[in-house]
Amino acid sequence: MTTPLTCRNYIAGQWVNAASRSTLESRNPADRRELVATFPRSAAIDVDTAVAAARKAYRTWRLLPAPARAEYVFRVGELLQKYKEELAQLMSREMGKSLTEARGDVQEGIDCAFYNAGEGRRLFGQTTPSEMPNKFAMTVRTPVGVCALITPWNFPIAIPCWKALPALVCGNTVVFKPAEDTPACATKLIEIFVEAGLPEGVINLVHGVGEEVGKALVEHPDVDLVSFTGSSETGAFVASTCGQTHKRVCLEMGGKNAQIVMEDADLELALDGAVWGAFGTTGQRCTATSRLILHRDIKEKFTAMLKERTNKLRLGAGTDPKTDIGPVINERQLQRVSQYLDIAREEGAKVLIGGEIVTEAELEHGYFFEPTILDEVTPEMRVAREEIFGPVVAIIAVNSFEEAIAILNNTPYGLSSSIYTRDINRAFVAMRDIEAGITYINGPTIGAEVHLPFGGVKQTGNGHREAGTAALDVFTEWKTVYVDFSGSLQRAQIDNRS
Ligand code: UN1
């Protein structure tokens, strides 16, 4: 076993303990006997210092030309490449995903760095004619200020990168509050920012629990923007607090994503997609497939194929190359998944395979749940409507394409969605009528790329998008500038009308 890391906060260019010196532990979810790291249990006082450091650094950072800011971000990308394997190994131990997926998570950070580094030489605004003579009109992007970034444990490198890298290129400074389940990954990420030479105070790290550090950040009068990824319940608190304190707020919350398989689909292809979408990352992606909406004509056949494939999935530690499915993140989540199985049984769903906490000797020290298929699920059941965030997929049978779309839309969420069909007309209708931020045609619900907008509709989001150029709209304000070089007062809407 590796020696546990001692993580610290990073504030104003210094690695520091929480003022209280109190600490918490991060343990390997595949084997809770392994201590991965200890980290500060920070409080409002630590948040105050970090916000003050970010505010101070903002004065100069915002004035550094964007291409120069972007060079730091480029360097972060290079260092992520250099430490990719080390980060992936650590991630796998700290949050349980397979090494293959952990490498993908770091790669998403690298992609995001290089994409946003290029943005330093774009950050395009507009020029447009004025309605008045001898007058110039344009828009420029300006930074928002101090940004609080509150991130989940399921993508411990990719999601902080999605938020921090565009925030920095746009000229903001950052206070980063990572999930309490992945403090070691967050610390390593910040070490990379430090090695990239980022000036003091531009990025600050405050570890701790959401109810303490997250809350203090959201309520802090000197934070200008909160970008939050997590549960809809916490998101509602974040949104209302930011409403009270007039902060900009960008939310990525729950999902209940579905994959439709029509009777004309390539079933092998749809099967690959369903297994990857439902059980990749142990079902712990916001984009995970948690419902399979199957046309009745292929339902029996496809369900049998899925059962056979799911049976072969190997559970184990993410660090073991043979592992297909790692543990769930912690005891609380394990119990939550298990409770949803009780609810499913009570509501009359049939557990086709799985459904239990794993008790076999080899895995007894981890938080393992069997990959689970629920059959005979109806759209009103709670397991068809509520986010479970575990290796559980619910099968719903439908008689028609129209019914499939209606059922897909019948949830409070709208993040990702997928349809497998060979019918081009249906594919286009699906693209139009599915209520979701992301729709895949003949691909699974997971697999978003960094240069396209990421986010959802309905209770998944609040109208913002991450990634791509959409992220720039989160992290900048538009300033509209008029330059009148006529030398006289020109009244728009009046002087140019007789
Ligand atoms: C998430 O689950 O919060 O599209 C992010 C995907 C990944 C990102 C998921 N690229 O599944």
Residues whose N, C-alpha, C, O or C-beta is under 5 A from the ligand:
A	BS01	UN1	F155 R285 C286 T287 I446 G447 A448
